Amino acid sequence: MNDLAVIAPTPGPGSELSFACISMANSATRRQRMAAQLNETGLPWRFFDALRGPTDDLILHKRLWLYLNGCTLLDNELGCYASHYQLLKLHAASTEDDILVILEDDAILDTLFFKDVSQIVNATRRYGYLRLNAQMAANYSEVEILGRRRIIRYRAKVHGCLAYAITPKMAARFVQHFKHVYRPIDIEFDRFWQHHVPILCLYQPVAIEASAPTSIPGRGFTVTGLDRIIWKVNIRIENLRCFFANCLYDLKIRRF
């Protein structure tokens, strides 16, 4: 454990919410910035050393990556996937009903929001999983008013897993779904038509992404020929599944 994690508050009786920040062990600047923010909340927190590649308990479906993503997955993407997966496994094994906020180390937090955690704790226990940030804009439906913010349900993928709050029970559900690696982790989180966990997010968000270089750079699609046709067909199928899943929520056939 690094020095910054040692001086952080540690969970104790009555700690309903704590933070776990995914960060490379040698990212001193990012860790100092995150430590300052997390200490300001006064809540328990710790660093989780980010992984650089997949772990043995993940099943990689490499032959499908081109068809499903239009490109293969990078080692950095797999490391990000494995880091979130391992944290979810740890939280799923918790014997308490405490809420864990999982963060990436380029998050900028509204630390004042966490001075009273009752709203986010109750909402997360109610729904199991609550996003605190969305990378992209998408159509949404309003779910409820939460103090000065709202909880909204995004109706399409919004990407990114910068910050989210989750219960142990929901973490276990995602662990079961994420064991097989078909796509980047943030896209799997968003596929509510597959795992039946809606994309519920606080609006306005309480975490935004810092303008800092990323270890997972953008890149073009590499799939060509017949593989590209299969990929395009898969995109259409995913869009149709998303549409029908939204219909089920709108008709209240599927509930939160």
ChimeraX commands (.cxc) that place a marker at each C-alpha (Angstrom):
marker #1 position 0.00,0.00,0.00 radius 0.5
marker #1 position 1.34,3.45,-0.92 radius 0.5
marker #1 position 1.83,6.32,1.53 radius 0.5
marker #1 position -1.19,8.27,0.31 radius 0.5
marker #1 position -3.47,5.31,0.98 radius 0.5
marker #1 position -1.99,4.87,4.45 radius 0.5
marker #1 position -3.03,8.36,5.58 radius 0.5
marker #1 position -6.52,8.01,4.13 radius 0.5
marker #1 position -9.46,7.36,6.46 radius 0.5
marker #1 position -10.21,3.67,6.83 radius 0.5
marker #1 position -13.70,2.13,6.89 radius 0.5
marker #1 position -15.18,1.51,10.29 radius 0.5
marker #1 position -18.54,0.83,11.94 radius 0.5
marker #1 position -21.22,3.05,10.46 radius 0.5
marker #1 position -19.25,3.86,7.30 radius 0.5
marker #1 position -22.02,3.65,4.71 radius 0.5
marker #1 position -20.00,4.87,1.75 radius 0.5
marker #1 position -16.35,4.65,0.78 radius 0.5
marker #1 position -14.26,5.29,-2.33 radius 0.5
marker #1 position -11.90,3.09,-4.30 radius 0.5
marker #1 position -9.78,4.90,-6.88 radius 0.5
marker #1 position -8.20,2.95,-9.73 radius 0.5
marker #1 position -4.75,4.36,-10.42 radius 0.5
marker #1 position -1.43,3.20,-11.79 radius 0.5
marker #1 position 1.00,2.63,-8.91 radius 0.5
marker #1 position 3.55,5.03,-10.41 radius 0.5
marker #1 position 1.09,7.87,-11.20 radius 0.5
marker #1 position 2.31,10.15,-8.40 radius 0.5
marker #1 position 0.81,13.38,-9.77 radius 0.5
marker #1 position -2.63,11.91,-10.33 radius 0.5
marker #1 position -2.59,10.21,-6.94 radius 0.5
marker #1 position -1.69,13.42,-5.15 radius 0.5
marker #1 position -4.56,15.25,-6.86 radius 0.5
marker #1 position -7.03,12.47,-6.09 radius 0.5
marker #1 position -5.84,12.16,-2.49 radius 0.5
marker #1 position -6.46,15.87,-1.92 radius 0.5
marker #1 position -10.02,15.57,-3.25 radius 0.5
marker #1 position -10.87,12.39,-1.40 radius 0.5
marker #1 position -9.47,13.64,1.90 radius 0.5
marker #1 position -11.69,16.71,1.49 radius 0.5
marker #1 position -14.79,14.50,1.53 radius 0.5
marker #1 position -13.88,13.15,4.98 radius 0.5
marker #1 position -14.97,9.66,3.87 radius 0.5
marker #1 position -13.00,6.39,3.79 radius 0.5
marker #1 position -11.04,5.80,0.61 radius 0.5
marker #1 position -8.21,3.78,-0.84 radius 0.5
marker #1 position -6.23,3.38,-4.04 radius 0.5
marker #1 position -6.46,0.25,-6.14 radius 0.5
marker #1 position -3.35,-0.34,-8.23 radius 0.5
marker #1 position -4.51,-0.46,-11.85 radius 0.5
marker #1 position -3.72,-3.61,-13.79 radius 0.5
marker #1 position -1.85,-3.58,-17.09 radius 0.5
marker #1 position -3.61,-6.51,-18.71 radius 0.5
marker #1 position -6.25,-9.21,-18.22 radius 0.5
marker #1 position -6.26,-11.53,-15.22 radius 0.5
marker #1 position -6.52,-15.32,-15.34 radius 0.5
marker #1 position -10.13,-15.36,-14.13 radius 0.5
marker #1 position -11.33,-13.50,-17.24 radius 0.5
marker #1 position -12.31,-15.41,-20.37 radius 0.5
marker #1 position -11.17,-13.57,-23.51 radius 0.5
marker #1 position -13.22,-14.06,-26.68 radius 0.5
marker #1 position -10.57,-12.68,-29.04 radius 0.5
marker #1 position -12.03,-14.20,-32.21 radius 0.5
marker #1 position -15.20,-12.12,-31.75 radius 0.5
marker #1 position -13.57,-8.76,-31.00 radius 0.5
marker #1 position -13.37,-7.64,-34.65 radius 0.5
marker #1 position -17.03,-8.53,-35.26 radius 0.5
marker #1 position -18.27,-6.86,-32.08 radius 0.5
marker #1 position -15.99,-3.80,-31.86 radius 0.5
marker #1 position -14.58,-3.20,-35.32 radius 0.5
marker #1 position -11.09,-3.62,-33.89 radius 0.5
marker #1 position -9.17,-5.75,-31.41 radius 0.5
marker #1 position -8.84,-4.70,-27.77 radius 0.5
marker #1 position -5.61,-3.11,-26.56 radius 0.5
marker #1 position -3.68,-4.28,-23.51 radius 0.5
marker #1 position -4.53,-0.97,-21.78 radius 0.5
marker #1 position -8.24,-1.58,-22.41 radius 0.5
marker #1 position -7.94,-5.06,-20.97 radius 0.5
marker #1 position -6.08,-3.68,-17.96 radius 0.5
marker #1 position -8.88,-1.18,-17.38 radius 0.5
marker #1 position -11.43,-3.97,-17.75 radius 0.5
marker #1 position -9.58,-6.21,-15.29 radius 0.5
marker #1 position -9.16,-3.39,-12.75 radius 0.5
marker #1 position -12.89,-2.67,-12.60 radius 0.5
marker #1 position -13.67,-6.39,-12.59 radius 0.5
marker #1 position -11.38,-7.13,-9.66 radius 0.5
marker #1 position -12.76,-4.22,-7.62 radius 0.5
marker #1 position -16.30,-5.41,-8.31 radius 0.5
marker #1 position -15.32,-8.91,-7.17 radius 0.5
marker #1 position -13.89,-7.54,-3.93 radius 0.5
marker #1 position -17.01,-5.49,-3.27 radius 0.5
marker #1 position -19.32,-8.38,-4.16 radius 0.5
marker #1 position -17.65,-10.43,-1.42 radius 0.5
marker #1 position -18.46,-7.80,1.22 radius 0.5
marker #1 position -20.65,-8.94,4.10 radius 0.5
marker #1 position -21.92,-5.39,4.66 radius 0.5
marker #1 position -24.50,-3.47,2.64 radius 0.5
marker #1 position -22.16,-0.51,2.24 radius 0.5
marker #1 position -21.92,1.55,-0.92 radius 0.5
marker #1 position -18.66,1.68,-2.86 radius 0.5
marker #1 position -17.90,4.55,-5.22 radius 0.5
marker #1 position -15.43,3.36,-7.83 radius 0.5
marker #1 position -13.41,6.12,-9.44 radius 0.5
marker #1 position -10.75,6.47,-12.08 radius 0.5
marker #1 position -7.85,8.77,-11.22 radius 0.5
marker #1 position -8.68,11.47,-13.77 radius 0.5
marker #1 position -11.95,12.36,-11.99 radius 0.5
marker #1 position -12.70,15.85,-10.66 radius 0.5
marker #1 position -15.23,15.58,-7.84 radius 0.5
marker #1 position -17.85,17.91,-6.44 radius 0.5
marker #1 position -16.57,17.16,-2.94 radius 0.5
marker #1 position -19.29,19.23,-1.25 radius 0.5
marker #1 position -21.89,16.79,-2.56 radius 0.5
marker #1 position -20.41,14.06,-0.36 radius 0.5
marker #1 position -20.72,16.05,2.88 radius 0.5
marker #1 position -24.14,14.43,3.27 radius 0.5
marker #1 position -24.11,10.95,1.76 radius 0.5
marker #1 position -27.64,9.98,2.80 radius 0.5
marker #1 position -29.17,10.78,-0.60 radius 0.5
marker #1 position -26.65,8.88,-2.69 radius 0.5
marker #1 position -26.56,5.97,-0.24 radius 0.5
marker #1 position -30.34,5.59,-0.22 radius 0.5
marker #1 position -30.63,5.99,-3.99 radius 0.5
marker #1 position -27.87,3.47,-4.67 radius 0.5
marker #1 position -29.43,0.95,-2.30 radius 0.5
marker #1 position -32.75,1.50,-4.05 radius 0.5
marker #1 position -31.40,0.91,-7.57 radius 0.5
marker #1 position -28.19,-1.00,-6.92 radius 0.5
marker #1 position -26.05,1.03,-9.32 radius 0.5
marker #1 position -25.84,4.77,-9.94 radius 0.5
marker #1 position -23.59,6.54,-12.41 radius 0.5
marker #1 position -22.00,9.81,-11.29 radius 0.5
marker #1 position -20.74,10.74,-14.77 radius 0.5
marker #1 position -21.55,10.14,-18.42 radius 0.5
marker #1 position -18.94,10.50,-21.13 radius 0.5
marker #1 position -21.41,11.26,-23.92 radius 0.5
marker #1 position -24.87,12.78,-24.28 radius 0.5
marker #1 position -27.88,10.60,-25.08 radius 0.5
marker #1 position -31.65,10.73,-24.87 radius 0.5
marker #1 position -32.94,10.12,-21.37 radius 0.5
marker #1 position -36.03,9.68,-19.24 radius 0.5
marker #1 position -36.36,11.34,-15.84 radius 0.5
marker #1 position -36.72,8.87,-12.96 radius 0.5
marker #1 position -36.86,10.99,-9.82 radius 0.5
marker #1 position -35.76,14.23,-8.19 radius 0.5
marker #1 position -32.89,13.83,-5.74 radius 0.5
marker #1 position -32.43,17.05,-3.82 radius 0.5
marker #1 position -30.97,19.63,-6.21 radius 0.5
marker #1 position -30.24,16.94,-8.78 radius 0.5
marker #1 position -32.21,14.39,-10.75 radius 0.5
marker #1 position -31.77,10.73,-11.45 radius 0.5
marker #1 position -32.17,10.08,-15.14 radius 0.5
marker #1 position -32.17,6.89,-17.19 radius 0.5
marker #1 position -30.12,7.10,-20.35 radius 0.5
marker #1 position -31.74,5.38,-23.31 radius 0.5
marker #1 position -28.51,4.62,-25.18 radius 0.5
marker #1 position -24.84,4.06,-24.47 radius 0.5
marker #1 position -23.03,7.03,-22.92 radius 0.5
marker #1 position -19.62,5.37,-22.46 radius 0.5
marker #1 position -17.02,5.86,-19.75 radius 0.5
marker #1 position -16.81,4.43,-16.24 radius 0.5
marker #1 position -15.18,7.41,-14.55 radius 0.5
marker #1 position -17.30,7.24,-11.39 radius 0.5
marker #1 position -20.19,5.09,-10.17 radius 0.5
marker #1 position -21.74,3.99,-6.88 radius 0.5
marker #1 position -22.69,0.34,-6.42 radius 0.5
marker #1 position -23.99,-2.14,-3.84 radius 0.5
marker #1 position -22.35,-5.54,-3.19 radius 0.5
marker #1 position -25.38,-7.34,-4.65 radius 0.5
marker #1 position -25.21,-5.40,-7.91 radius 0.5
marker #1 position -21.44,-5.81,-8.03 radius 0.5
marker #1 position -21.96,-9.59,-7.91 radius 0.5
marker #1 position -24.41,-9.33,-10.79 radius 0.5
marker #1 position -21.92,-7.42,-12.93 radius 0.5
marker #1 position -19.11,-9.82,-12.02 radius 0.5
marker #1 position -21.14,-12.70,-13.39 radius 0.5
marker #1 position -21.85,-10.79,-16.60 radius 0.5
marker #1 position -18.32,-9.37,-17.09 radius 0.5
marker #1 position -16.40,-12.63,-16.70 radius 0.5
marker #1 position -16.49,-13.12,-20.48 radius 0.5
marker #1 position -14.63,-10.31,-22.27 radius 0.5
marker #1 position -16.29,-9.31,-25.53 radius 0.5
marker #1 position -16.03,-5.52,-25.42 radius 0.5
marker #1 position -14.41,-2.67,-23.45 radius 0.5
marker #1 position -15.71,-2.47,-19.89 radius 0.5
marker #1 position -17.62,0.81,-20.30 radius 0.5
marker #1 position -19.60,-0.55,-23.24 radius 0.5
marker #1 position -20.53,-3.66,-21.27 radius 0.5
marker #1 position -21.75,-1.48,-18.41 radius 0.5
marker #1 position -24.05,0.32,-20.85 radius 0.5
marker #1 position -25.64,-2.77,-22.44 radius 0.5
marker #1 position -28.77,-2.70,-20.27 radius 0.5
marker #1 position -30.65,-4.79,-22.83 radius 0.5
marker #1 position -28.30,-7.67,-22.01 radius 0.5
marker #1 position -27.79,-7.53,-18.22 radius 0.5
marker #1 position -31.07,-5.65,-17.44 radius 0.5
marker #1 position -29.36,-2.98,-15.31 radius 0.5
marker #1 position -30.54,0.45,-16.56 radius 0.5
marker #1 position -28.09,3.33,-17.03 radius 0.5
marker #1 position -29.20,5.48,-14.11 radius 0.5
marker #1 position -27.14,8.63,-13.66 radius 0.5
marker #1 position -27.10,11.69,-11.45 radius 0.5
marker #1 position -27.74,14.89,-13.37 radius 0.5
marker #1 position -25.99,17.18,-13.04 radius 0.5
marker #1 position -23.00,14.86,-12.61 radius 0.5
marker #1 position -20.87,15.04,-9.47 radius 0.5
marker #1 position -17.72,13.90,-11.32 radius 0.5
marker #1 position -16.17,15.15,-14.55 radius 0.5
marker #1 position -13.09,14.01,-16.42 radius 0.5
marker #1 position -9.92,16.06,-16.07 radius 0.5
marker #1 position -8.22,17.31,-19.23 radius 0.5
marker #1 position -5.24,14.99,-18.95 radius 0.5
marker #1 position -3.57,12.52,-21.34 radius 0.5
marker #1 position -5.21,9.11,-21.32 radius 0.5
marker #1 position -3.48,5.73,-21.37 radius 0.5
marker #1 position -6.20,4.44,-23.76 radius 0.5
marker #1 position -5.87,6.62,-26.89 radius 0.5
marker #1 position -8.54,6.89,-29.54 radius 0.5
marker #1 position -8.06,4.77,-32.64 radius 0.5
marker #1 position -9.75,3.91,-35.89 radius 0.5
marker #1 position -11.60,0.73,-36.78 radius 0.5
marker #1 position -9.44,-1.92,-38.42 radius 0.5
marker #1 position -12.06,-4.39,-39.63 radius 0.5
marker #1 position -12.38,-4.80,-43.42 radius 0.5
marker #1 position -14.17,-6.90,-46.04 radius 0.5
marker #1 position -16.70,-9.49,-44.88 radius 0.5
marker #1 position -15.67,-8.91,-41.26 radius 0.5
marker #1 position -16.76,-5.27,-41.61 radius 0.5
marker #1 position -20.16,-6.32,-42.96 radius 0.5
marker #1 position -20.65,-8.65,-39.97 radius 0.5
marker #1 position -19.63,-5.82,-37.62 radius 0.5
marker #1 position -22.14,-3.42,-39.22 radius 0.5
marker #1 position -24.92,-6.01,-38.96 radius 0.5
marker #1 position -24.06,-6.51,-35.29 radius 0.5
marker #1 position -24.38,-2.75,-34.71 radius 0.5
marker #1 position -27.88,-2.84,-36.19 radius 0.5
marker #1 position -28.82,-5.78,-33.99 radius 0.5
marker #1 position -27.51,-3.98,-30.87 radius 0.5
marker #1 position -29.51,-0.86,-31.78 radius 0.5
marker #1 position -32.69,-2.93,-32.20 radius 0.5
marker #1 position -32.15,-4.65,-28.86 radius 0.5
marker #1 position -31.65,-1.26,-27.23 radius 0.5
marker #1 position -34.87,0.04,-28.81 radius 0.5
marker #1 position -36.99,-2.89,-27.63 radius 0.5
marker #1 position -35.48,-2.76,-24.13 radius 0.5
marker #1 position -36.47,0.92,-23.89 radius 0.5
marker #1 position -39.99,-0.01,-24.96 radius 0.5
marker #1 position -40.19,-2.50,-22.09 radius 0.5
marker #1 position -39.15,0.21,-19.60 radius 0.5
marker #1 position -41.57,2.74,-21.12 radius 0.5
marker #1 position -44.45,0.26,-20.86 radius 0.5
marker #1 position -43.32,-0.62,-17.32 radius 0.5
marker #1 position -43.03,-4.27,-18.29 radius 0.5
marker #1 position -39.45,-4.09,-17.10 radius 0.5
marker #1 position -38.84,-2.15,-13.89 radius 0.5
marker #1 position -35.81,-0.88,-12.02 radius 0.5
marker link #1:1,2 radius 0.2
marker link #1:2,3 radius 0.2
marker link #1:3,4 radius 0.2
marker link #1:4,5 radius 0.2
marker link #1:5,6 radius 0.2
marker link #1:6,7 radius 0.2
marker link #1:7,8 radius 0.2
marker link #1:8,9 radius 0.2
marker link #1:9,10 radius 0.2
marker link #1:10,11 radius 0.2
marker link #1:11,12 radius 0.2
marker link #1:12,13 radius 0.2
marker link #1:13,14 radius 0.2
marker link #1:14,15 radius 0.2
marker link #1:15,16 radius 0.2
marker link #1:16,17 radius 0.2
marker link #1:17,18 radius 0.2
marker link #1:18,19 radius 0.2
marker link #1:19,20 radius 0.2
marker link #1:20,21 radius 0.2
marker link #1:21,22 radius 0.2
marker link #1:22,23 radius 0.2
marker link #1:23,24 radius 0.2
marker link #1:24,25 radius 0.2
marker link #1:25,26 radius 0.2
marker link #1:26,27 radius 0.2
marker link #1:27,28 radius 0.2
marker link #1:28,29 radius 0.2
marker link #1:29,30 radius 0.2
marker link #1:30,31 radius 0.2
marker link #1:31,32 radius 0.2
marker link #1:32,33 radius 0.2
marker link #1:33,34 radius 0.2
marker link #1:34,35 radius 0.2
marker link #1:35,36 radius 0.2
marker link #1:36,37 radius 0.2
marker link #1:37,38 radius 0.2
marker link #1:38,39 radius 0.2
marker link #1:39,40 radius 0.2
marker link #1:40,41 radius 0.2
marker link #1:41,42 radius 0.2
marker link #1:42,43 radius 0.2
marker link #1:43,44 radius 0.2
marker link #1:44,45 radius 0.2
marker link #1:45,46 radius 0.2
marker link #1:46,47 radius 0.2
marker link #1:47,48 radius 0.2
marker link #1:48,49 radius 0.2
marker link #1:49,50 radius 0.2
marker link #1:50,51 radius 0.2
marker link #1:51,52 radius 0.2
marker link #1:52,53 radius 0.2
marker link #1:53,54 radius 0.2
marker link #1:54,55 radius 0.2
marker link #1:55,56 radius 0.2
marker link #1:56,57 radius 0.2
marker link #1:57,58 radius 0.2
marker link #1:58,59 radius 0.2
marker link #1:59,60 radius 0.2
marker link #1:60,61 radius 0.2
marker link #1:61,62 radius 0.2
marker link #1:62,63 radius 0.2
marker link #1:63,64 radius 0.2
marker link #1:64,65 radius 0.2
marker link #1:65,66 radius 0.2
marker link #1:66,67 radius 0.2
marker link #1:67,68 radius 0.2
marker link #1:68,69 radius 0.2
marker link #1:69,70 radius 0.2
marker link #1:70,71 radius 0.2
marker link #1:71,72 radius 0.2
marker link #1:72,73 radius 0.2
marker link #1:73,74 radius 0.2
marker link #1:74,75 radius 0.2
marker link #1:75,76 radius 0.2
marker link #1:76,77 radius 0.2
marker link #1:77,78 radius 0.2
marker link #1:78,79 radius 0.2
marker link #1:79,80 radius 0.2
marker link #1:80,81 radius 0.2
marker link #1:81,82 radius 0.2
marker link #1:82,83 radius 0.2
marker link #1:83,84 radius 0.2
marker link #1:84,85 radius 0.2
marker link #1:85,86 radius 0.2
marker link #1:86,87 radius 0.2
marker link #1:87,88 radius 0.2
marker link #1:88,89 radius 0.2
marker link #1:89,90 radius 0.2
marker link #1:90,91 radius 0.2
marker link #1:91,92 radius 0.2
marker link #1:92,93 radius 0.2
marker link #1:93,94 radius 0.2
marker link #1:94,95 radius 0.2
marker link #1:95,96 radius 0.2
marker link #1:96,97 radius 0.2
marker link #1:97,98 radius 0.2
marker link #1:98,99 radius 0.2
marker link #1:99,100 radius 0.2
marker link #1:100,101 radius 0.2
marker link #1:101,102 radius 0.2
marker link #1:102,103 radius 0.2
marker link #1:103,104 radius 0.2
marker link #1:104,105 radius 0.2
marker link #1:105,106 radius 0.2
marker link #1:106,107 radius 0.2
marker link #1:107,108 radius 0.2
marker link #1:108,109 radius 0.2
marker link #1:109,110 radius 0.2
marker link #1:110,111 radius 0.2
marker link #1:111,112 radius 0.2
marker link #1:112,113 radius 0.2
marker link #1:113,114 radius 0.2
marker link #1:114,115 radius 0.2
marker link #1:115,116 radius 0.2
marker link #1:116,117 radius 0.2
marker link #1:117,118 radius 0.2
marker link #1:118,119 radius 0.2
marker link #1:119,120 radius 0.2
marker link #1:120,121 radius 0.2
marker link #1:121,122 radius 0.2
marker link #1:122,123 radius 0.2
marker link #1:123,124 radius 0.2
marker link #1:124,125 radius 0.2
marker link #1:125,126 radius 0.2
marker link #1:126,127 radius 0.2
marker link #1:127,128 radius 0.2
marker link #1:128,129 radius 0.2
marker link #1:129,130 radius 0.2
marker link #1:130,131 radius 0.2
marker link #1:131,132 radius 0.2
marker link #1:132,133 radius 0.2
marker link #1:133,134 radius 0.2
marker link #1:134,135 radius 0.2
marker link #1:135,136 radius 0.2
marker link #1:136,137 radius 0.2
marker link #1:137,138 radius 0.2
marker link #1:138,139 radius 0.2
marker link #1:139,140 radius 0.2
marker link #1:140,141 radius 0.2
marker link #1:141,142 radius 0.2
marker link #1:142,143 radius 0.2
marker link #1:143,144 radius 0.2
marker link #1:144,145 radius 0.2
marker link #1:145,146 radius 0.2
marker link #1:146,147 radius 0.2
marker link #1:147,148 radius 0.2
marker link #1:148,149 radius 0.2
marker link #1:149,150 radius 0.2
marker link #1:150,151 radius 0.2
marker link #1:151,152 radius 0.2
marker link #1:152,153 radius 0.2
marker link #1:153,154 radius 0.2
marker link #1:154,155 radius 0.2
marker link #1:155,156 radius 0.2
marker link #1:156,157 radius 0.2
marker link #1:157,158 radius 0.2
marker link #1:158,159 radius 0.2
marker link #1:159,160 radius 0.2
marker link #1:160,161 radius 0.2
marker link #1:161,162 radius 0.2
marker link #1:162,163 radius 0.2
marker link #1:163,164 radius 0.2
marker link #1:164,165 radius 0.2
marker link #1:165,166 radius 0.2
marker link #1:166,167 radius 0.2
marker link #1:167,168 radius 0.2
marker link #1:168,169 radius 0.2
marker link #1:169,170 radius 0.2
marker link #1:170,171 radius 0.2
marker link #1:171,172 radius 0.2
marker link #1:172,173 radius 0.2
marker link #1:173,174 radius 0.2
marker link #1:174,175 radius 0.2
marker link #1:175,176 radius 0.2
marker link #1:176,177 radius 0.2
marker link #1:177,178 radius 0.2
marker link #1:178,179 radius 0.2
marker link #1:179,180 radius 0.2
marker link #1:180,181 radius 0.2
marker link #1:181,182 radius 0.2
marker link #1:182,183 radius 0.2
marker link #1:183,184 radius 0.2
marker link #1:184,185 radius 0.2
marker link #1:185,186 radius 0.2
marker link #1:186,187 radius 0.2
marker link #1:187,188 radius 0.2
marker link #1:188,189 radius 0.2
marker link #1:189,190 radius 0.2
marker link #1:190,191 radius 0.2
marker link #1:191,192 radius 0.2
marker link #1:192,193 radius 0.2
marker link #1:193,194 radius 0.2
marker link #1:194,195 radius 0.2
marker link #1:195,196 radius 0.2
marker link #1:196,197 radius 0.2
marker link #1:197,198 radius 0.2
marker link #1:198,199 radius 0.2
marker link #1:199,200 radius 0.2
marker link #1:200,201 radius 0.2
marker link #1:201,202 radius 0.2
marker link #1:202,203 radius 0.2
marker link #1:203,204 radius 0.2
marker link #1:204,205 radius 0.2
marker link #1:205,206 radius 0.2
marker link #1:206,207 radius 0.2
marker link #1:207,208 radius 0.2
marker link #1:208,209 radius 0.2
marker link #1:209,210 radius 0.2
marker link #1:210,211 radius 0.2
marker link #1:211,212 radius 0.2
marker link #1:212,213 radius 0.2
marker link #1:213,214 radius 0.2
marker link #1:214,215 radius 0.2
marker link #1:215,216 radius 0.2
marker link #1:216,217 radius 0.2
marker link #1:217,218 radius 0.2
marker link #1:218,219 radius 0.2
marker link #1:219,220 radius 0.2
marker link #1:220,221 radius 0.2
marker link #1:221,222 radius 0.2
marker link #1:222,223 radius 0.2
marker link #1:223,224 radius 0.2
marker link #1:224,225 radius 0.2
marker link #1:225,226 radius 0.2
marker link #1:226,227 radius 0.2
marker link #1:227,228 radius 0.2
marker link #1:228,229 radius 0.2
marker link #1:229,230 radius 0.2
marker link #1:230,231 radius 0.2
marker link #1:231,232 radius 0.2
marker link #1:232,233 radius 0.2
marker link #1:233,234 radius 0.2
marker link #1:234,235 radius 0.2
marker link #1:235,236 radius 0.2
marker link #1:236,237 radius 0.2
marker link #1:237,238 radius 0.2
marker link #1:238,239 radius 0.2
marker link #1:239,240 radius 0.2
marker link #1:240,241 radius 0.2
marker link #1:241,242 radius 0.2
marker link #1:242,243 radius 0.2
marker link #1:243,244 radius 0.2
marker link #1:244,245 radius 0.2
marker link #1:245,246 radius 0.2
marker link #1:246,247 radius 0.2
marker link #1:247,248 radius 0.2
marker link #1:248,249 radius 0.2
marker link #1:249,250 radius 0.2
marker link #1:250,251 radius 0.2
marker link #1:251,252 radius 0.2
marker link #1:252,253 radius 0.2
marker link #1:253,254 radius 0.2
marker link #1:254,255 radius 0.2
marker link #1:255,256 radius 0.2
view
